[in-house]
């Protein structure tokens, strides 16, 4: 029996994307078991899958090889699980917001994020997001690493929920056109320092965690700056 290698490669890419759902499930189990590090690590791996599968799909032209499967829908389903549902559960189970708001705020996140996923004008031509792109997994990551106060978390969640409906620009770190190489460089450094800060590894490195945190914040500052520059460009 002859094997259609083109079709097989297309199915393989979709299978690679689908691993994000499994990783999301593992993150959910970790959350329910109060394993904060495990939850963030599984979501981190899922983020890597999500950041690389699109480039692979475009490179081998998956749409042409497997026209009966819609990778965009698959990606959206997994993104909603890992970018919205899992972070909402983390906020609830890890007590990241004040008592009395631990149901309302996760529900708010789940609700406003629906708008993000159906907004056909969410992406600009130069690959920025117009409005907050529902990356709540990144938001709760910052809550965890910075150990921010519950009331600060509440304020941040409300502000970002409002920004969902306002065309402030947020960078896509791997596909942005302007400063692309520099942005990818900062993304790699940010990812590496994030892993260190989440795991709080006991391995004796040349640099200590304070320096790692500073580098991580510098990367954050870079992303904030280019988002600001792109946003004011439209005004």
N, C-alpha and C positions, 0 to 999 in steps of 0.2 A: 504494500500500500504506500502510495506516494504521500509524503508529508509536505504540506504547504508551509514553507518556512516563513513566508511573509505574514501569513495569518497567525502563525504560532508566535512570531515576535510581537504582533499586535496584542494578542491575548496575554503575553508575558508582561507587557507594560501595564495593562489593566490590572493584572494580578499584583504587580508591584504597588500600584496606587491603592489597591484594596487592602494591602497590609496596614495602611493607616487606620482602617476601621478596627482591626485586631488590636493595634497598639492603643487605640482609643478605649477599647474595652478593658485592656489591662490597666490603663490609667484610671479608669472608673473603679475597678476592683481595688487598686491601691488607695484611692480616695476613701472608699468605704471602709478600708482597713486602717485609715489614718496614717498611711505611709506617704508622707508628703514628698520626700525625695523620689521615691519610686514613681509617684504620679507625674512629677515634673520631668523625670527622665523619659518615661514612655511618651509623653506629649512632645518632648524634645526630639526624639527619634522620628515621631510622626511628622514633625515640622520639617525635618530633613527630607523625608520621603515626599512631602507636599512641595517642597522647594525644588526638587530635582525631577519629579516625574513628568512635569510639563515639557521641560526641555528635551527629555528623552522621547516623549510622544511626538513632538514636532520634528525631531531629527529623523525618526523612522517613518513619519507620516502615518500614524495610527488610524486616523479617520478613513484613509483610503484602504488600508489593509483589513480593518475590522469595522465596516460601515454599519453593522447591525448593533453595535454597542456605543453608547454615548458617554465618553470620558468626562465631559463637562458636568453631566448630572452626577456621575459617580464621585467626582471630585467635590462637588457642592455638598453632597450628603455627608461625606467624611469630614469636610471642613466644618459643617454645622455641629457635628458631634464633638470634634476636637477643639474648635475655636469658641464654641458657645456652650454646649451642654456640659462638657467636662469642667470648664472653668466655673460655670454657675454652681455645679455640685461642690467644687473646691471651696468657693466662697461660703457656701452653707456649712459643709462638714468641717472645714478648717477654721470656722468662726472668724472670718476676715472682716466682718462688719458688725456694728453694734447690735445688741439684742433688741428685737423688735423690728429689725430691718432684714433679718437673715432669710426671710421668705420673699419679701417685697423686691429686694435688689436683684437676686438671681432671676426672679420672674421678669423684672424689667429688662435685664440683659437678654433673656430668651425672646422677649417680645420685640424689642427694638431691632434686634439682629435679623429678624425676619425681613424687615425693610431692606437691610443691606443685601440680603441674598436674592431679592427680587428686583432690585434697582438696576435697570439696564444701563444706566449712565454712571455706574459706580467707578469705572476706570477711565482715565484720560488717555489721549493718544500717546503721551510720553510715559505711560505706565506709572502714574500716580493714582492713588485712590482718592475719589472726591467724597469726602465725609469719612468718619471713622469706620474702618473696614472690619469691625467685629473681631479683632484679634484679641479677644479677652484672655486667651491663654498667655499672651505676652504681658497683659496687665496684671494678672494674678501672679505671674512670675516676679514682677517688680515688687508686688506686695510682699512676697515671700522673702526675696533676697534683702530688701531694704527694711523688712520687719516694720512696716509703716503702721501708724495708729489706725484703729478701726474707723474713726471718724474721718480721717484723711482718705481712707479707702472709699468710704461712702461718698465723699465729695467728688473724688476722681471718677467713680462709676457714673454719677449723675452728669458730670461735665461731658464725659465721653459719650454717654447716651444722647445728650443734646447734639454733640458734634456729629452724630450719625446722620443728622438731617441738614447739616450745614456743610457747604462745599469747601471746607478746609482740606488741604491736600496732605496725604500720607504716602510715603514712598514705598514702592515695591522694591525691596533690596536687591533682588536678583535680575529684574527685567527693566529697571529704570534706564532711560536713554542718556540723560545728562549725568556726568560724573560716574558713569557706570563702573569702571574699573576701581575707582577709589571707594565707591559704595560697597562693592563686593568685598574689597579688602577689609573694610570696617565691619562688614557682616561676619566674615570669617573670624576676626579677632573677637567680636562680640560673642559669637557662638562658643568659642574656646574658653573665654573667661566666664561665661555663663555656666558651663559645665563645671568648672572649678568651684564657683560660688555656690552652686546648688548642692554638689556632692560634699563640699567641705572636706576634701580628701586630706588624709593624714600623710600622704606622700610628701617627702621633704623636697620642695622645689627651690629653685634659685631665688624666686621672688615670693614674697609672702602675700597673704590674702588682702592686705590693705592696698598694696600696689595693684593687685588684680582688680580690686573693686574700683580703683581710680581709673584704670584702663577701660574697664567696662562702662563707667560713667562718661568717659571721654567719647567712647563710641556712641553712647546714647545722645550726647550733646551734638555729635555730628549729624545723626539722623534727624534730631529736632531742628537743627539749623537749616538743612536742605529742604525740609518740609515747610519751614517758615518762608524761605526764599521763594519756593514754588507757589506758595499760597498767596503771597503779596503780589506776585507777578500778574495775577488775574484782576487786581484792583487798581 
